[in-house]
């Protein structure tokens, strides 16, 4: 265990301690020699006034090491305070336990008295006590302390290689030997989280418009959430901004107007003739089912369910997502966001119309049964996207009221191609499409109206083949309202978790449909309205009355489930929860709520609200520090939670800074600098309305880190051009780019680092000098690049300072630092608003056909966001 790992484990241990109301604290020192500390009171009824007989040498040695350790007679019912420290040993590279004991008068017990009080002989043995528990100098405080020798500690860790909480393991082993007992709930915080640890804290509450809009469902994929309401599908996209104008969370909110189309209204049927020829029972069904004759009476249309798509559908815009929306009249439409007006969503595919053309030939319908059967064929009741986009064209699935399961290709020409239709015995109400690692193997989980689940398997290479029903799972009883699925590719097994009323059912099965284990859990709370996976085999469930539960699925001799109430600090006393969803990394949680009671004699009711919240068990900063990609691309939900939460709470901000300081990251690492920018964004937002002087200093730090990130990116491009020059001479444009990049990097080297980020200066400048030195040999290349002209006044640009004689400010490419004329602006980073030349020009400049670059030239290296085209 190195020091940085020790610090990380200590911080996690202290976080758990705070949630368990224990009194462990993390002590930081100026020399970064940090340690854990706690105090315990110990009461004894035994007299320890008689001291062991010691020879004069031993007494003189004790007196020498501990001048204050006088022999104090301890009376009955004496209270002692024991102070424990967990310190990192640099020589043994393990934690070491130090302690000191004081009586009620503040006197420190000497070594023999401490041995007797702690009953150390029982734990260490009469002979072992002299080597195991000794008095030595504290390595940080330089005062005499008792110490458990660390020579055997590494053996304990080696015997438990899978431990995820080494501090808990260490204290559980050595603590009882010195009267230090550890709460058993510390061990439950990994895997099965204790109820007291689980907590949801509100970040922000967002009300809908003044009109009352009743929600029906919420869905989330990546960082896009959709809420289906009476007349709209509301789309909430969590966004990240380094600097926020107001102290609020950043998101984009838009609405998709509910489609008013009525698929069954297009059937060629004579309503009057069919009604007259119908029996009494058939007439009753016509009156109750508005989908049969939708134009006879006024029909209330609402968005019943919406599904955001996974990313990757469009090759040229891989981050773009579609939204599929289903109405209560069975109309299924896929929408695409307008590239210029983000608040506008346009119809991309009318899936119901495509399906009707496939299943209905415009024949005249003359009898009630024929009308009912055709209407059931036309009405779509369920839909699903695949969990991941692995191949194009994309496979999508939907089900109809008549029991048909339809699989089709979503074509790039904004159309669909139906590739397979399967007839099921009953109506599918929920679908889940799981793509396997082989890309060709697929599982389709179908929730049926009766409460059963059908499992299908098929292959989708060049064409769909082998569509087979593998099993029918669960009993025919309560309808299913939610399905979650976990896949174990190694053992070819899946875990299905379904919701029925107040029950959660879990079933483990093989890919061939063989049931391996199952279990049932009753939450005993009216109506489960939402289920969201927290991590592997752990889920969060919400109920209509507003209760939140943590559900763990435990594997052992048999499959079992455990539940615990989650403490929530949401203002939901007057609301009913209609669903929950979580962002990509589970850093931000969303709850949709609707008023549950009236407030005064006027009958005024609050509108529907969305609660944005954070979960204590998914600490956003820990998520960022554990990010192995070292890019913020897929972690902006965590970054936004860190920025916003830190801007409103100084305790959170200091804890975040402490976590980053002790993470052991290289301070010149671009990812480390981006995390520093996130923290600076929080500080700027917090101080903006408190102190302009402090805010200006923070903005200076932020701007310089942006420039430093650009300099590190410039070195990456320089290295690529140097490698290209090894094969053949650079062309004029490449030479100009080379010169601009070197000039920009040199300017950062010469500039003094602002106050507040001096700790970065030494490492960053050394890295920049080393990278520049690698390209020194190209400075003497034959020929010279064309003279750079100012795009504002057409004057020559001074090579030394990069501007013309009049110091006109010109636009330069973020990646290459060459000038971009205003009329040629083609790409922009949507986050930092800096410009870049187009991807096609970058491909030519970087000669990607000769040597693929080691970096992504389509992405802003400051924000890790794809450049957007300026139209």
C-alpha positions in Angstrom: 0.0 0.0 0.0 1.5 3.3 -1.0 0.9 6.6 0.7 -1.7 7.9 -1.8 -3.7 4.6 -1.5 -3.5 4.9 2.3 -5.0 8.4 2.1 -7.8 7.4 -0.3 -8.7 4.5 2.1 -8.6 6.8 5.0 -10.9 9.4 3.3 -13.4 6.7 2.5 -13.2 5.4 6.1 -13.9 8.8 7.5 -16.8 9.4 5.1 -18.3 6.1 6.4 -17.6 7.2 10.0 -19.5 10.4 9.5 -22.5 8.6 8.2 -22.4 6.2 11.1 -22.0 9.1 13.5 -18.7 7.7 14.7 -15.9 10.2 15.7 -13.0 9.2 13.4 -11.4 12.2 11.8 -8.7 12.7 9.1 -5.9 15.0 10.2 -3.9 16.8 7.6 -0.4 18.3 8.2 1.6 20.8 6.2 4.1 18.1 5.3 1.3 15.9 3.9 1.9 13.3 6.7 -1.8 12.7 7.2 -3.3 10.3 9.7 -6.6 9.1 11.3 -7.5 10.0 14.9 -10.2 9.1 17.3 -10.7 9.1 21.1 -12.6 6.6 23.3 -13.6 6.6 26.9 -12.9 3.5 28.9 -14.2 2.8 32.4 -12.7 0.3 34.7 -13.7 -1.0 38.2 -10.4 -2.8 38.8 -7.7 -1.3 40.9 -4.4 -0.9 39.1 -2.6 0.9 41.9 0.0 -1.8 42.3 2.7 -1.5 39.7 4.9 -4.4 38.5 8.3 -4.5 40.1 10.8 -3.1 37.7 14.6 -2.9 38.0 16.3 0.5 38.1 17.4 0.3 34.5 13.9 -0.3 33.2 12.5 2.6 35.4 15.2 5.0 34.2 14.5 4.0 30.6 10.7 4.6 31.0 11.4 7.9 32.7 13.7 8.9 30.0 11.2 8.2 27.2 8.1 9.6 29.1 8.9 12.3 31.6 5.2 12.8 32.2 4.4 9.2 32.7 4.3 9.2 36.5 2.9 6.2 38.3 -0.6 7.3 39.2 -2.8 5.0 41.4 -6.1 4.4 39.6 -9.2 4.2 41.8 -12.3 2.1 41.2 -14.6 3.4 38.5 -11.8 5.4 37.0 -12.5 6.8 33.6 -9.6 6.8 31.0 -9.4 8.5 27.7 -7.6 6.5 25.0 -6.5 8.4 21.9 -5.9 6.3 18.8 -3.9 7.3 15.7 -3.6 5.3 12.4 -0.4 6.5 10.8 1.3 5.3 7.5 4.6 3.6 7.9 7.0 4.5 5.1 9.4 1.7 5.8 6.8 -1.1 6.2 4.3 0.5 3.7 1.3 -0.4 6.0 -0.8 1.4 8.5 0.4 1.5 12.1 -1.8 1.9 15.2 -0.5 4.4 17.9 -2.3 5.2 21.2 -1.9 7.1 24.4 -3.9 6.7 27.6 -4.8 9.5 30.0 -6.6 9.2 33.3 -9.4 11.6 34.5 -6.7 14.0 35.8 -4.9 14.2 32.4 -1.9 12.2 33.5 -0.5 9.8 30.8 -0.1 6.2 32.0 3.3 4.7 31.7 4.0 1.5 29.7 3.4 -1.1 32.5 0.2 0.6 33.7 -1.0 0.7 30.1 -0.3 -3.0 29.6 -2.3 -3.9 32.7 -5.2 -1.6 31.8 -5.4 -2.9 28.3 -5.0 -6.5 29.5 -2.3 -6.7 26.8 -0.9 -10.0 28.0 -4.2 -11.8 26.9 -3.8 -10.6 23.4 -0.1 -10.6 22.8 1.1 -13.1 25.4 3.5 -12.6 28.3 6.6 -12.8 26.1 5.2 -11.2 22.9 4.0 -8.1 24.7 7.6 -6.8 24.8 7.9 -6.9 21.0 4.3 -6.2 20.0 3.1 -3.3 22.1 5.9 -0.9 22.9 6.5 2.7 23.6 8.1 4.8 20.9 8.2 8.2 19.4 5.2 9.3 17.3 6.6 9.8 13.7 4.5 13.0 13.2 4.0 14.5 16.7 7.4 13.5 18.0 6.0 12.5 21.4 6.0 9.2 23.3 3.1 6.9 22.2 2.3 3.2 22.5 2.6 1.4 19.3 1.6 -2.0 17.9 4.6 -3.1 15.9 3.8 -3.4 12.1 6.0 -6.4 11.3 2.9 -8.7 10.9 0.5 -6.3 9.3 1.4 -7.1 5.7 0.8 -10.8 6.4 -2.7 -10.0 7.3 -3.3 -8.1 4.1 -1.7 -10.9 2.1 -4.1 -13.4 3.7 -7.0 -11.3 2.6 -6.1 -10.2 -0.9 -9.8 -9.4 -1.9 -10.4 -6.9 0.9 -11.8 -3.6 -0.4 -11.6 -1.9 3.0 -8.0 -2.4 4.3 -8.4 0.2 7.1 -11.5 -1.7 8.4 -9.6 -4.9 8.1 -6.6 -3.5 9.9 -8.6 -2.0 12.8 -10.8 -5.0 13.1 -7.7 -7.1 13.6 -5.6 -5.0 16.0 -8.3 -2.8 17.6 -9.8 -5.4 20.0 -6.2 -6.0 21.4 -6.2 -2.4 22.7 -9.8 -1.9 23.6 -10.8 -0.4 20.2 -13.9 -2.0 18.9 -15.1 -1.2 15.4 -18.8 -0.9 14.5 -19.7 -3.9 12.4 -21.6 -1.7 10.0 -18.2 -0.5 8.6 -17.9 -4.0 7.1 -21.4 -3.7 5.6 -20.7 -0.6 3.6 -19.1 -2.6 0.8 -21.5 -4.8 -1.0 -24.5 -4.6 1.3 -24.8 -1.0 2.4 -26.1 -0.2 5.9 -29.4 1.7 6.0 -27.8 4.5 8.0 -25.2 5.1 5.3 -27.7 5.4 2.5 -29.0 8.9 2.0 -30.5 11.0 -0.8 -29.8 14.7 -0.7 -31.7 17.3 -2.8 -29.6 19.3 -5.2 -32.3 21.3 -6.9 -36.1 21.3 -7.4 -37.5 22.3 -10.8 -41.2 23.0 -11.2 -43.1 22.6 -14.5 -45.1 25.4 -15.9 -48.0 27.0 -14.0 -50.5 24.5 -15.5 -50.9 21.2 -13.8 -49.3 18.5 -15.9 -49.7 15.0 -14.6 -46.7 12.7 -15.2 -47.0 9.1 -16.3 -43.5 7.8 -16.6 -39.8 8.7 -16.6 -37.0 7.1 -18.5 -33.2 7.8 -18.7 -30.4 6.8 -21.0 -27.0 8.3 -20.5 -27.6 11.9 -19.5 -31.0 12.4 -21.2 -34.2 11.9 -19.3 -37.7 12.0 -20.6 -40.9 12.5 -18.6 -44.1 11.5 -20.3 -47.0 13.9 -19.3 -50.5 14.7 -20.4 -49.8 16.6 -23.6 -46.0 16.6 -23.9 -42.8 14.6 -23.5 -40.5 16.7 -21.5 -36.8 16.2 -22.3 -34.2 17.0 -19.6 -30.5 16.8 -20.7 -28.0 17.2 -17.9 -25.1 19.5 -19.1 -21.8 20.6 -17.7 -20.4 24.1 -17.9 -17.0 25.1 -16.4 -18.5 28.5 -15.5 -22.2 28.9 -14.7 -23.9 32.3 -15.0 -26.2 31.5 -12.1 -25.7 29.2 -9.1 -28.0 26.5 -10.6 -27.4 23.1 -12.2 -26.9 23.2 -15.9 -29.4 21.4 -18.0 -31.3 21.8 -21.3 -35.1 21.5 -21.0 -37.3 21.0 -24.1 -40.7 19.6 -24.9 -42.0 17.3 -27.6 -45.6 18.0 -28.4 -47.7 14.8 -28.1 -48.7 13.4 -31.5 -52.4 13.7 -32.2 -52.5 11.0 -34.8 -55.0 8.1 -34.3 -53.8 5.0 -36.1 -57.1 3.2 -35.8 -58.9 6.2 -37.3 -57.3 5.4 -40.6 -59.0 2.0 -40.9 -61.6 1.9 -43.7 -64.6 1.0 -41.6 -68.3 2.1 -41.6 -68.8 2.9 -38.0 -72.6 3.3 -38.2 -73.1 0.0 -40.0 -70.8 -1.9 -37.7 -72.5 -0.4 -34.6 -76.0 -1.4 -35.8 -74.9 -4.9 -36.6 -73.1 -5.4 -33.3 -74.5 -7.2 -30.3 -75.1 -5.6 -26.9 -71.8 -6.7 -25.5 -69.9 -5.5 -28.6 -71.6 -2.1 -28.4 -70.5 -1.9 -24.8 -66.9 -2.6 -25.8 -67.2 0.1 -28.6 -68.3 2.7 -26.1 -65.6 1.8 -23.6 -62.7 1.4 -26.0 -62.0 4.8 -27.6 -59.5 3.3 -30.0 -62.1 1.5 -32.1 -64.0 4.6 -33.2 -61.6 7.4 -32.3 -63.4 10.1 -34.3 -66.9 9.5 -32.9 -66.3 11.3 -29.6 -63.6 13.6 -28.1 -60.6 11.6 -27.2 -58.0 12.7 -24.6 -54.5 12.0 -25.9 -51.5 11.8 -23.7 -47.9 10.7 -24.0 -48.0 7.3 -22.3 -44.3 6.4 -22.4 -41.1 7.8 -23.9 -37.7 6.2 -24.5 -34.4 8.0 -25.1 -32.1 6.1 -27.5 -28.5 5.1 -26.8 -25.8 7.2 -28.3 -24.1 6.1 -31.5 -27.1 5.9 -33.9 -25.6 8.5 -36.2 -22.0 8.0 -37.3 -21.3 11.6 -38.1 -22.9 12.8 -34.7 -22.2 9.9 -32.4 -23.4 11.8 -29.2 -26.8 12.5 -30.7 -29.9 10.7 -29.2 -33.4 10.2 -30.5 -36.6 10.0 -28.5 -39.4 7.5 -29.2 -42.8 8.5 -27.9 -45.9 6.3 -27.5 -49.4 7.8 -26.9 -52.4 6.1 -25.3 -53.9 5.6 -28.7 -51.1 3.4 -29.8 -49.2 6.0 -32.0 -45.5 5.5 -31.9 -43.3 8.3 -33.3 -39.5 8.8 -33.2 -38.3 12.4 -32.9 -34.9 14.0 -33.6 -33.6 17.2 -32.1 -33.2 20.2 -34.4 -29.5 20.9 -34.8 -30.0 24.7 -34.9 -32.9 25.1 -32.4 -32.3 22.7 -29.5 -35.7 23.4 -28.1 -37.3 22.1 -31.2 -37.9 18.4 -31.9 -39.0 17.2 -35.3 -40.6 13.9 -36.4 -37.9 11.6 -37.7 -39.9 8.4 -38.3 -43.6 7.7 -38.0 -43.3 4.1 -36.9 -47.1 3.6 -36.6 -47.6 4.6 -40.2 -44.8 2.3 -41.4 -46.3 -0.6 -39.5 -49.9 0.1 -40.7 -48.6 0.0 -44.3 -47.1 -3.4 -43.6 -50.1 -5.0 -41.8 -53.2 -3.3 -43.3 -54.0 -3.2 -47.1 -56.8 -0.6 -46.8 -59.5 -3.3 -47.1 -63.1 -2.4 -46.1 -63.9 -3.6 -42.6 -67.6 -4.7 -42.2 -67.8 -6.7 -38.9 -67.0 -5.9 -35.3 -64.6 -8.8 -34.8 -62.7 -7.9 -37.9 -62.5 -4.3 -36.7 -61.3 -5.4 -33.2 -58.7 -7.8 -34.6 -57.4 -5.2 -37.1 -57.3 -2.4 -34.5 -55.4 -4.7 -32.1 -52.9 -5.4 -34.9 -52.4 -1.7 -35.5 -52.2 -0.5 -31.9 -48.6 -0.4 -30.6 -48.3 -1.1 -26.8 -44.5 -1.3 -26.2 -41.2 -0.3 -27.6 -37.5 -0.6 -26.8 -34.1 0.5 -28.1 -31.1 -1.9 -27.8 -29.0 -1.3 -24.7 -26.0 -0.4 -26.9 -25.4 0.4 -30.6 -23.1 -2.3 -31.9 -23.9 -2.3 -35.6 -25.8 -0.4 -38.3 -28.5 -0.3 -39.3 -29.9 -0.3 -35.8 -32.4 -3.0 -34.6 -35.4 -1.7 -32.8 -38.4 -3.7 -31.4 -42.0 -3.0 -30.6 -45.1 -5.0 -29.6 -48.8 -4.7 -30.5 -52.0 -5.2 -28.7 -52.7 -8.3 -30.7 -49.5 -9.9 -29.4 -47.2 -9.4 -32.3 -43.5 -8.8 -31.6 -41.9 -6.8 -34.4 -38.2 -6.3 -35.1 -37.1 -3.8 -37.7 -34.1 -1.9 -38.9 -33.9 1.9 -38.4 -32.5 3.1 -41.7 -30.2 6.2 -42.1 -32.8 7.5 -44.6 -35.3 8.1 -41.8 -37.2 5.0 -42.5 -37.7 1.5 -41.1 -37.4 -2.0 -42.6 -39.4 -4.7 -40.9 -37.2 -7.8 -40.7 -39.2 -10.2 -38.4 -42.7 -10.5 -36.9 -43.5 -13.0 -34.2 -47.0 -13.8 -32.9 -47.2 -14.0 -29.1 -50.3 -15.3 -27.2 -50.9 -12.1 -25.3 -50.1 -8.4 -25.3 -46.4 -7.4 -24.6 -46.3 -4.4 -22.3 -42.6 -4.1 -21.6 -39.6 -4.9 -23.8 -35.8 -5.1 -23.0 -33.3 -5.7 -25.8 -29.9 -6.9 -24.6 -27.0 -7.1 -27.1 -24.3 -9.6 -26.3 -20.5 -9.2 -26.7 -20.5 -11.3 -29.9 -22.6 -8.5 -31.5 -24.6 -11.2 -33.4 -26.3 -12.7 -30.4 -29.3 -10.9 -28.9 -31.8 -11.4 -26.0 -35.3 -10.0 -26.0 -37.0 -9.9 -22.6 -40.8 -9.4 -23.0 -43.1 -8.5 -20.2 -46.5 -9.8 -20.9 -49.9 -8.5 -19.8 -50.6 -11.5 -17.6 -47.5 -10.8 -15.4 -45.3 -13.4 -17.1 -42.0 -12.8 -18.8 -41.0 -14.4 -22.1 -37.3 -14.8 -23.0 -36.3 -14.8 -26.7 -32.9 -15.3 -28.3 -32.0 -14.5 -31.9 -29.0 -13.7 -34.1 -28.5 -10.6 -36.2 -25.6 -10.8 -38.6 -26.4 -9.8 -42.2 -30.0 -10.9 -41.5 -32.1 -11.9 -38.4 -32.1 -15.6 -37.8 -33.0 -18.1 -35.1 -35.7 -16.2 -33.3 -36.7 -18.7 -30.6 -38.6 -18.5 -27.4 -36.3 -19.9 -24.7 -38.5 -19.8 -21.6 -41.6 -18.4 -19.9 -40.7 -17.0 -16.5 -42.7 -15.9 -13.4 -46.3 -16.6 -12.7 -49.5 -15.3 -14.2 -50.7 -12.9 -11.5 -50.0 -9.1 -11.1 -49.0 -7.1 -14.2 -45.3 -6.1 -14.5 -44.5 -2.4 -14.2 -40.7 -2.5 -14.5 -37.9 -4.8 -15.7 -34.1 -4.5 -15.0 -31.6 -7.0 -16.5 -28.0 -7.8 -15.6 -25.9 -10.0 -17.9 -23.0 -12.2 -16.9 -21.2 -12.9 -20.2 -18.6 -15.1 -18.7 -21.0 -17.7 -17.3 -23.7 -16.9 -19.9 -26.3 -16.0 -17.3 -28.8 -13.2 -16.8 -30.4 -11.8 -13.7 -34.0 -10.5 -14.2 -35.4 -8.1 -11.6 -39.1 -7.2 -12.1 -41.7 -5.1 -10.2 -45.2 -6.3 -9.6 -47.3 -4.0 -7.3 -45.4 -3.9 -4.0 -43.2 -6.9 -4.8 -39.8 -7.1 -6.4 -38.9 -10.5 -7.9 -35.5 -11.6 -8.9 -34.7 -14.6 -11.1 -31.4 -16.0 -12.3 -31.4 -18.0 -15.5 -29.0 -19.2 -18.2 -29.1 -17.9 -21.7 -30.9 -21.1 -22.7 -33.8 -20.3 -20.3 -32.9 -22.7 -17.5 -34.0 -21.2 -14.2 -31.1 -21.3 -11.7 -32.5 -19.4 -8.7 -35.3 -17.0 -7.7 -36.5 -14.9 -4.8 -39.2 -12.4 -3.9 -39.2 -9.3 -1.7 -42.3 -7.4 -0.5 -41.5 -3.8 0.2 -44.8 -3.5 2.1 -45.3 0.0 0.8 -48.1 1.0 -1.5 -47.2 0.7 -5.2 -43.6 0.6 -6.4 -43.4 3.4 -9.0 -39.7 3.2 -10.0 -36.7 0.9 -10.0 -33.2 1.9 -10.9 -29.9 0.0 -10.7 -27.3 1.5 -8.4 -24.5 -0.9 -9.1 -24.1 -4.6 -9.6 -27.0 -6.4 -7.8 -28.0 -3.3 -6.0 -31.1 -1.2 -6.8 -33.0 1.8 -5.6 -36.8 1.6 -5.6 -39.3 4.4 -4.9 -43.0 4.1 -4.0 -46.0 6.3 -4.5 -46.1 7.6 -0.9 -42.5 8.8 -1.2 -40.5 6.0 0.5 -37.1 5.1 -0.9 -35.6 1.6 -0.5 -32.2 0.1 -1.2 -32.5 -3.4 -2.4 -29.5 -5.8 -2.4 -29.5 -9.2 -4.2 -27.3 -11.6 -2.3 -25.9 -14.8 -3.7 -25.2 -17.7 -1.4 -26.6 -21.1 -0.9 -29.7 -19.6 -2.5 -30.7 -16.3 -4.0 -32.0 -13.7 -1.4 -32.9 -10.1 -1.3 -32.4 -7.6 1.5 -34.1 -4.2 1.8 -33.3 -1.1 3.8 -35.0 2.3 4.0 -33.0 5.2 2.5 -32.9 8.4 4.4 -34.0 11.1 2.0 -33.8 14.9 2.4 -36.2 15.6 -0.5 -39.0 18.0 0.0 -41.6 15.4 -0.9 -44.0 15.6 2.0 -46.8 17.0 -0.2 -46.0 14.9 -3.3 -46.4 11.4 -4.6 -43.4 9.9 -6.4 -44.2 8.8 -10.0 -40.8 7.5 -10.9 -37.0 7.8 -10.6 -34.1 7.8 -13.0 -30.3 8.2 -12.7 -27.6 9.7 -15.0 -25.0 7.7 -16.7 -22.6 7.3 -13.7 -25.4 7.4 -11.1 -24.0 10.8 -9.8 -27.3 12.6 -10.4 -30.7 11.2 -9.5 -34.0 12.5 -10.8 -37.4 12.0 -9.1 -40.6 13.1 -10.7 -43.4 14.0 -8.3 -47.0 15.1 -8.4 -49.1 16.8 -5.7 -50.8 14.3 -3.4 -53.1 16.4 -1.3 -54.8 19.8 -1.3 -53.4 22.7 0.6 -56.2 25.2 1.3 -59.9 25.8 0.8 -59.3 27.2 -2.7 -58.0 23.8 -3.8 -54.7 25.3 -5.0 -52.2 22.5 -6.0 -48.6 22.7 -6.8 -47.6 21.7 -10.4 -45.5 18.6 -11.1 -41.9 19.0 -10.0 -38.6 17.3 -10.7 -36.1 16.7 -7.9 -32.5 16.6 -8.8 -30.6 14.8 -6.1 -27.3 13.1 -5.2 -26.8 9.8 -3.6 -24.3 9.4 -0.7 -23.3 6.0 -2.0 -22.2 7.4 -5.4 -19.9 10.2 -4.4 -19.4 12.3 -7.6 -15.7 13.1 -6.8 -14.9 9.5 -6.2 -16.5 8.6 -9.6 -14.2 11.2 -11.3 -11.1 10.0 -9.5 -11.8 6.4 -10.4 -12.3 7.3 -14.1 -9.8 5.1 -16.0 -10.3 6.8 -19.4 -8.8 10.1 -18.0 -11.3 12.0 -20.1 -14.4 13.8 -19.0 -16.4 12.7 -22.1 -18.7 10.2 -20.3 -18.4 11.7 -16.8 -19.9 15.1 -17.1 -22.8 14.2 -14.9 -20.4 13.7 -12.0 -18.4 16.9 -12.9 -21.6 18.9 -12.8 -22.7 17.5 -9.4 -19.2 18.3 -8.0 -19.3 21.9 -9.5 -22.8 22.7 -8.3 -22.7 21.0 -4.9 -19.3 22.6 -4.1 -20.6 26.0 -5.1 -23.3 26.0 -2.4 -21.5 24.1 0.4 -18.0 24.9 1.7 -17.7 21.6 3.6 -18.4 19.7 0.4 -15.9 21.9 -1.5 -13.1 21.4 1.0 -13.7 17.7 1.0 -13.5 17.6 -2.8 -10.3 19.6 -2.8 -8.8 17.3 -0.1 -9.7 14.2 -2.2 -8.0 15.6 -5.3 -4.9 16.7 -3.3 -4.4 13.2 -1.9 -5.3 11.3 -5.1 -1.6 11.0 -6.0 -2.1 12.3 -9.5 0.5 14.0 -11.6 -0.2 17.7 -11.4 0.7 18.2 -15.0 -1.7 15.5 -16.1 -4.4 17.1 -18.3 -7.1 15.2 -16.5 -5.9 16.5 -13.1 -6.0 20.1 -14.5 -9.6 19.5 -15.8 -10.6 18.5 -12.3 -9.0 21.6 -10.9 -11.1 23.6 -13.4 -14.2 21.9 -12.1 -13.3 22.9 -8.5 -12.5 26.4 -9.7 -15.9 26.6 -11.4 -17.5 25.8 -8.0 -15.4 28.5 -6.2 -16.2 31.1 -8.8 -19.9 30.4 -8.7 -19.8 30.6 -4.9 -17.8 33.8 -4.6 -19.3 35.7 -7.6 -21.9 37.5 -5.4 -19.7 37.6 -2.3 -16.3 39.0 -3.3 -15.3 40.3 -6.8 -11.7 40.5 -5.8 -11.6 36.8 -4.9 -13.6 35.9 -8.0 -11.3 37.8 -10.3 -8.3 35.9 -8.9 -10.1 32.6 -9.4 -11.1 33.5 -12.9 -7.4 34.3 -13.6 -6.4 30.8 -12.4 -9.2 29.2 -14.5 -8.2 31.0 -17.7 -4.5 30.1 -17.2 -5.3 26.4 -16.7 -7.3 26.6 -20.0 -4.2 28.0 -21.7 -2.0 25.4 -20.1 -4.3 22.6 -21.3 -4.0 24.1 -24.8 -0.2 24.2 -24.5 -0.2 20.5 -23.6 -2.5 19.8 -26.5 -0.2 21.8 -28.8 2.7 19.6 -27.7 0.7 16.5 -28.7 0.1 18.0 -32.2 3.8 19.0 -32.4 4.9 15.5 -31.6 2.6 14.2 -34.4 4.1 16.7 -36.9 7.6 15.7 -35.8 6.8 12.1 -36.6 5.4 13.0 -40.0 8.6 15.0 -40.8 10.6 11.8 -40.2 9.1 10.3 -43.4 8.9 13.3 -45.7 9.3 17.1 -45.4 6.3 19.1 -44.1 4.3 21.1 -46.5 3.9 24.9 -46.1 0.7 24.7 -44.1 2.2 22.1 -41.8 5.3 24.3 -41.3 3.1 27.3 -40.5 1.1 25.1 -38.0 4.4 23.9 -36.5 5.7 27.5 -36.0 2.3 28.7 -34.5 2.2 25.8 -32.0 5.8 26.3 -30.8 5.2 30.0 -30.4 2.1 29.5 -28.3 3.8 26.8 -26.1 6.9 29.0 -25.6 4.6 31.9 -24.5 3.1 29.7 -21.8 6.6 28.7 -20.6 7.7 32.3 -20.3 4.5 33.5 -18.5 4.5 33.4 -14.7 1.9 31.1 -13.1 -0.8 32.9 -11.2 -1.1 32.7 -7.4 -3.0 29.7 -6.4 -1.6 27.2 -8.9 2.1 27.5 -8.2 2.1 23.8 -7.3 1.6 23.0 -10.9 4.3 25.2 -12.3 7.5 23.1 -11.9 6.0 19.8 -13.3 4.1 21.6 -16.1 7.0 23.6 -17.3 9.3 20.6 -17.3 6.9 18.7 -19.4 6.5 21.5 -21.9 10.3 22.0 -22.2 10.8 18.3 -22.8 8.1 18.3 -25.5 9.5 21.4 -27.2 13.0 19.9 -27.2 11.8 17.0 -29.2 10.8 19.3 -32.0 13.9 21.5 -31.9 15.5 19.6 -34.8 12.7 20.7 -37.1 13.4 24.4 -36.5 16.2 24.2 -39.0 14.2 22.6 -41.8 14.9 23.8 -45.4 12.6 26.4 -46.7 10.4 28.7 -44.7 6.7 28.7 -44.1 4.6 31.5 -45.7 4.4 34.8 -43.9 1.4 34.9 -41.7 -0.9 37.8 -42.4 -3.4 39.4 -40.0 -6.9 38.5 -41.0 -8.1 41.8 -39.7 -5.8 44.3 -41.4 -3.8 42.1 -43.8 -0.5 43.2 -42.2 2.3 40.8 -41.6 2.3 39.1 -38.2 5.4 39.5 -36.0 6.8 36.1 -35.4 8.0 36.9 -31.9 4.6 38.0 -30.5 2.1 36.4 -32.9 0.2 39.6 -33.7 0.4 42.4 -36.2 2.0 45.8 -35.4 -1.4 47.1 -34.3 -2.0 44.1 -32.0 -5.3 43.1 -33.5 -6.9 40.2 -31.9 -7.5 37.4 -34.3 -9.3 34.0 -34.1 -7.1 31.0 -33.9 -7.8 27.3 -34.1 -7.9 25.7 -30.7 -5.9 22.7 -31.9 -3.4 24.1 -34.5 -3.2 27.8 -33.4 -3.4 28.9 -37.1 -5.6 31.8 -37.9 -9.2 31.3 -39.0 -10.9 34.1 -41.0 -14.3 35.0 -39.7 -15.9 33.9 -43.0 -14.3 30.4 -42.7 -15.5 29.6 -39.2 -16.6 26.0 -39.4 -16.4 24.2 -36.0 -16.8 25.3 -32.4 -16.6 23.6 -29.0 -20.1 23.9 -27.6 -18.7 24.1 -24.0 -15.8 26.6 -24.1 -16.9 28.3 -27.3 -13.5 28.2 -28.9 -13.2 27.7 -32.7 -11.4 25.0 -34.7 -10.9 24.4 -38.4 -13.1 21.7 -39.9 -12.4 18.0 -39.5 -11.7 17.6 -43.2 -9.0 20.3 -43.1 -7.6 18.8 -40.0 -7.4 15.4 -41.7 -5.3 16.9 -44.5 -3.1 19.0 -42.2 -2.4 16.0 -39.9 -2.0 13.6 -42.9 -4.2 11.0 -41.1 -4.0 8.8 -44.2 -0.2 8.5 -43.7 -0.1 8.2 -40.0 -3.2 8.1 -37.7 -2.7 10.6 -34.8 -2.6 9.4 -31.3 -5.2 11.9 -30.3 -8.8 12.6 -31.3 -8.7 15.7 -33.5 -12.5 15.9 -33.6 -12.6 16.7 -29.9 -11.8 19.8 -27.9 -8.8 18.9 -25.7 -9.9 21.3 -23.0 -13.4 20.1 -22.6 -13.3 16.5 -24.1 -16.4 17.5 -26.2 -16.9 16.9 -29.9 -16.6 20.0 -32.0 -20.0 21.1 -33.4 -20.4 22.3 -37.0 -21.4 25.9 -37.5 -24.2 26.0 -39.9 
